[in-house]
Amino acid sequence: MLNTNVTTQGSLTFRVLTEDQIFELTKAAMEILEKVGFNVLHEGARKLLKSAGAVVDGEMVKVPEFIVRQCLATAPKGWTIYDRNGKRALEVEGRKSYYGTSTASPNTKDALTGEYHETRVADLSLAAKVADALENIDWVMPMGSVQDVPAQAAELHEFVATVINTTKPIVFLSYSPQGMEIVFDMAEEIAGGRDKLRERPFLVAYPEPITPLVMPDYVVGRIFLAADRFLPQMMGPAVQLGATGPVTIPAAVAHGTAESMMCVVLAQLKNPGCPVGLGCNFAAFDMASGLMSAGGPEMSLALAAQAEVAQSFGLPTWGLAGATDAKVQDAQAGVEATFHIMAQGLAGLNLIHDVGYMDGSMACSVEQLVLGDEIIGMARRFMRGLDFSPRQIARDLMYQVGPGGEFLSQPHTVQHFKKELWRPSIFTRQPMESWKDEGEKDTLARVREKIRHISETHKPEPLPDALIETLERMKSEGELALTRE
């Protein structure tokens, strides 16, 4: 029988914008590019833009809409990211959502003691190892900006510490084109050559322009390098509502979209067809403290709206969830993480990063990452929705059990309960007496217990010793070269 009137499986989603509103935001972003313009501090980029038809006056560049639309058209409508072993991992397209760790904080909330200290290479190693073991963390960023190595070579240490401890895809924030080039060279060694890395990339670059409307030389250099090697990059301008960008969300979304479009234009003019994402970051600027908020509801509202603009062009999107402004793992930390994980998953954002941020993005926390993993699992079960296939509705089962029967012993229950019923790994469902007998552990105690278990028992798939030696040599030689410049 063919029943064209029934949908057997439906996941939960929501929309923020109408088609008319997407049109208005797109036109506003195009107008910023064409009429307001950007300060472009890279001479080669200005020449490239001028040859394409942009208006260049010193460092000021205005890009007509026809150029922007041509570049958006040449960008691929999604791309696939592989793991370190070359296996398909993430299909970054449409409304498929994947959650990843936080990154680039100067501080770390220690995974086992809870104390705050400057981020060290060892913190990144442990964070990558824990992320490798977590079921609902799909990809990894180096969890912090390390402070115990020369700053000029920090990304080399961050990449090596991360890639050795996880096979999952990596998104990395480099600090200079020179450092990025060395990281790409390392990734090529792991993949087995430049062509193999391009064919099956396991890392994504993450360039961030300076808001408002400035394209620094070093950021453009990183965009060009990724474009030349045909490796994916997710654009990441960061707009603080009321500080570096407009306080009203529609204006901020138009503003951030224009900055992301400018990054896409530069990449596509450099190498048409190279993989890019039309991503953006938004956060409220707290007018009382003068600090950025990673937990306010405005963030997900703006990200969802901007994502719908990007989706209208078929381009991958960028989110920020699982973070908190809280300083300890308390109710605030759980509520803020849950709100944004759920909201952005429902909005269909693709790469959702920063699971694990605390203290308004000033510290990475493996505790918060583990809590976020639990929340993501719960949210994914909810967002998966309902299956209305005949086996799920199970009409015959009702006849078999009948009035006064029970379902626990039925084969249907055995066949379906593991998929149908989400089970926590941290949150407790124990009877009160059992909970008391086991020490009355709160959520933080169980989080730390899980971290200890992972650190003691989880063995990430190792790289060959010879390859590790090669990476360490490249890191040492690269550090020497970068610190001499």
N, C-alpha and C positions, 0 to 999 in steps of 0.2 A: 504494500500500500504506500502511496505517495501522498503525504499530507502537507501541502504547501502553506498551511496556515499555522504551523507550529514551529517554534524555535526550541530545540532541545537543550541547548547550552547557551547561557547568557552571563557574561561577566558584568560587574558594576562599573559605571563610569559617570562622569559629569562634565558639563561644558560651562565655561564662564562667559564666553562671548557669542554674540550672534554673527552671522556672516557680514552684516553691515558694519558691526564694530571692528571686526578683523580688517575690513577694507579701510576704515577710518584710521586705525593704528598703523597700517601699512603705509598709507599715504603720508601720515605725519612723519614716520621714520624716513621715507624717501625725501620729504621736504627738508628735514634736518641735514641729510647728506648733500642735497643740491643747493640749498639756500644758506644754511648756517655754516657748514663745512667743518673740517678737522684740521688740527695742527699735526702735520705728518713730518716727523723729525728724521726720516730716513731718505737720503737723497735719491737712492735708486728707486724707491717706491714712488717718489714724486715724479720721476721721469717716466716710470711705467704708467702711472695714472694719467699723466699728460698725453702720452702717446695714444692712450685709449679714448681720449676726448674729455678728460676732466679739466676743470679750470684751476690752474696753479698760480698762486701769487705769493712768492717767497715760500714760507712753510705752510701757508694756508691752502687747503685743497678742497674744492667743491666738486662733488661727483654727480653728474646728471642721472636721472632715473633710468634712462635706457641702458646705461652701463651696469647699474646695480641689477636690473632685471636680467640682463644677459649673463651676468656672473652667477646669479641665483639659479638660472636655467642650466648652466653647465655643471653645477655641483651635483654629485650623485645623490639619489633619493634614498639615503641610508647606506649602511655598510656593515660588514661582519667583522667581529673581533674574535681572535682565537686565543687559546691559552698558551702557556710557555712551550707546550709540547706540540703545538700546531693543530689542536683539536678545536672544532667550532665551539664557541662559548657564548657570544652575545650577538644577536641580530639587532643592531641599533637602527631601528626603523619603525615607522608607524607609531603605535601607542604601546609598544613593548617596554616595560619598565625593569630596570636593573639597579640594584643598590650597591654603593661602594663606600669606602671609608673616608674619613676626614684627612686633612693634609695641612702642611705649611704653617703650623703654629710654632711660636718660639718656645712654648712651654708644654710640658707633659704632666698629666695627673698620673702618678705612678700606678701601674696596673695592680700591684699587690699591697702597697702601703697607703695609697690614696693621697700621698704628699705631692705637692706641686714642685717641679724643678725644671731647669732648662732642658730642652730636648736633646737627647744623646742618640748616637747611632744605635746603641743597644736597645733603646726604646723602639726604634723602627723595626729592628729585627724581631723582637717579641710581638709587636703589633701585627706584622705580616704573617707570622706563624699562627697567631690566634685567628686572624682573618681567614687564613687558608683552611682552618678547621671549621669555620662557622657556615652552616648550611645555607643561610639566607643572605650572606654577603657574596655578591656576584663578581666583584672586581675590587682592586686595591689601589689606593694611593699611598705613597710614603707618608706615614702618620706623624708629620711634623717637619719643621726646618731645623736640622741639627746644628747645635751650637758648639760642639766639641771638636770641630774640624775647621780648617780654613774656609771662610765664607765663600771665597771665589770658586771653590770646588765642591760645595756642599751637595749639589745634585748628584755628583758621582757616587759619593758615599751613600746617599739616600736610595739611589737606584739599586746599587749592589746589595745593600742590606735587605731591600724588599724582594728583589727577584730571586735571591738565594732561598728565601723562606716561603715562597708561594708559587704555585703554578698558575694562579688565576691571572686574568688580564690586568694590566697596570695602566693607570692614567697618571702622568707625572707633570709636575710644574718645574720647569727649568728656570735658571736665573740669568742665563746668557746664551747667545747663539753658539758660542764656543763649547760651553758645557753641554748643551743639547746635542751638538754634533758627536761628542764623545759618548754620550748615552746611546745615541742611535748606533754608533759603531759597536758598542757593547751588545746591544740588542741583535745586531746582525751576526755577531759571533754566536750568540745563543741559537738564533734561527737557522744558521747554516749558510749565511750569505745575504747580500742586499736584495737579490731578486726573491729569495724565499721569505724574507721579512715583509717585503711589499705584498707578496701573494697571500701570506697568512700573518698579518700584523697582530702582535699580542700587547702592544702598547699604544696609547693615545696621547698626543701632545696637548697642552692646555695653555695657550697664550692668553694673557690678560692685558688689554690696553689700559690706559689711565683715564678714568672718568673724572671730568667730562671732556670727551671729544679730543683726546690726545693719543696719537700713535707714536710711542717712543721708538727710537732707532733699534734698541735691543729686542723689543717685542716684534717689530716688523721682521727683524732678522730671523727670529724663531719661526714666524709664520712662513717665511720664504723657504727656510730649511726643510720644514715638514712637507711643504708643497713640492719642492724639488725631488724629495725622496718618495713622494706619493704615499705618505703615511697619514693616517687620520688625525685630525685635530679638532678639538671642541673649543669654540671661542667662548671666552668667559669674562666679559666686562662686568664690573661690580658696581651697582647703583645703590647708594644709600638715600632712601627717601627723605628729602628735606635737607640734605647736606651736599653730596656730590651729584645728586639728581633731583628732579622735581619731587615735591612731597605728595602730589596727587598721583594715584597709581596709573591711570591711563597715560598721563604725560611721561611718567617714569618708564613705562613699558615702551612707549614710542622711542624715548631717548636711548634706552638700553638696546632695543632692537636695531636702531641706527648704528650704534657702535659695533654690534655683532655683524651687521651687514657689511660694514667697512672692512672688518677682518676677512670676511668671506670674499669680498671684492679683491683684496690684495692677494689672497691665496689663488683665486681662480685666474686672475691676470698673470700670475707667475707661472701657473701650470694648470690649464683648464682641465676640469674633470677630477682634480685631486679631492679626496674625501674630507669633508668639513661638516661641522655642526653649527646651527644657528642658535647658540646657547647664550645665556645671560644669568647673572646673579642679582638678586634684590634683597635688601634688608632695611628695616626701619631704623632711622637715626633717632635714638632716644634723646628727646630734648631736655630731659632733666639731668641725665648723666653725661651727655655728650659722647656716648658710645654706640656702636652698632649692636643691634639686637638680632640674634639668630633664632629667636623663638616666637616672635610676633606673628599674628595671623596674616598680616599684610604680605609677608614674604611668599607664602604659598598662593595667595590670590594673584599677586603680580607674576609669579613664575608660571602659573597655569595659563594666564592670559597671554604672556609672551610665547609660551609653547604653542598655543593655538595659532598664533601668527606664523611661527616656524613651520608648524604642521601644514599650513595652507600652501607652503612652498615644497612640502614633502621632505623637509630637512630635519635631521636629528636634533633633539632637545636636551636640555641640561637642568637638573634640579638640585635642591639642597634640603636635606631632611635628616632626621635622627640626631639633630644638634640641639643644644640648650644653652640658655644664658645662666643656668644654675651653676653653682660652685661645687655642690655635692650631689650625689645621686639620690635625689629625694623626689617628692611628688611632682615638683616643677619639671625636673629632668624627664620624668616619664610622660607627663602630659604633653610637653612641647614636642618631644620626639614622636610620640604617637600621632599627634595632630598632623604634623607635616608629612610623615611617612604615609599615612592614609590619604591625605588630600592630594599629594602629588602622584601617588599610584593611581588614584581615581581619575586624575587629570591626564594620565597617559604620558608623563614625561619619561624620557628614555634613560639617560644616565643620571641617577640621583645620588649625589655625593654628600660627603660630610657626616655620615653616620659616625658618631664618636666625638664630635666637637662639644666642648664645655666652655663656660666662662666667656660667652659671646665670641666664640671662635678664637680665643687666645690660648686655648690648651686642647690638645688631643688626649682622649681618655679611652683606654681599652675597656674599662668598666662600662662606659657609655656605649661602646661598640657592641659589647656582648648583650647589654640590655636592648639595644637597637635591633640586633639579630632576632631576639625573641619577639619584639613588636612587629617586625617585618613578616615573620612567619604567621602571626595572628592576623595581620592585615591582609596578607595574600589569601588566606583561607576565606576571609570575608569577601574580598574583591573577586574571587573565582566565581562566586555566585552559585546558581543552582543548575543541576542537570535534570532535565525532564524526560530522559529516555525511559522506555518501559521498565527496565531493570531498576531504575531509581524510584519510580512511582510504585512499583511492586504490588500491583493489585492482587495477584494470586497469593502473595504472602499473607494478606489480610484474611483470606479464606482459610489458609493453613493454620494460622494461630487462633483465630476466632476469639469470642468473648472469654475473658478470664485467663487467657494464655500468657505466654511470655516470649520475648524476642531474643533474649540473650543467647540461647542455644541454637538459634536458627543459622543455617549456612549463609543466608543472605547477610546477616550481621557480621559473620566471620570474614566474608568476602569484601565487605565495604567499609568496615569501621576505621581502618587505618587511614584511608584516603578521606573519608567523610568527616571524621572527628579530629580536629587539631589538638595536639597534646603539647603542653609547655615543657621546656627543659629547665626553666628557672622559677617561674611563678609556681606557687605551691597550691596543691589541692588536697593536702593531707588532712586527715581528721585532727582535731585539736590535740588530742592526747599524743598522737605520733609526732606531731610538730614539736610539742614540748619535750618529749623524750629525746629528740634529735638535736636539742639545743636552742629551740626557739629562734631559728635563723631567719633574719629578714632578707629582703631582696638583695641588698648589697653583699651580705655574707654569702649568699648562694652564687652571685655573680663572681666573686673572688674565688670561690671554691671551683667554679667551672674554669676560670683562667688558670688556676694552679694545675688543674687536671690536664688542660691542653698543653701547658708549658712543660709538664713532666712526661706526657705520653704521646703527644702528637709529633709525628715525624714527617715534615714536608718532603715531597719527592725530591731527592737531591740532584743537583747538577753534577756532571762528571768532574772528578778532581782536576783534570787537566783544564777544563773550561773555567773552573773557579780560579785556578792559577792565572789564566789568561785575563779574566776580569780584574783580579787584584793588580796585575801588572799594568793593565790599561788605566785603572783608577789611579795608581801611583804616578805613572807617567803623565796622565792628564792633570792631576793635581799640581805637579811640578810646573807644567806648561801654563796652567791658568794662574797660578800665584806669581809667575814671573811677569805676566802682562800688566 
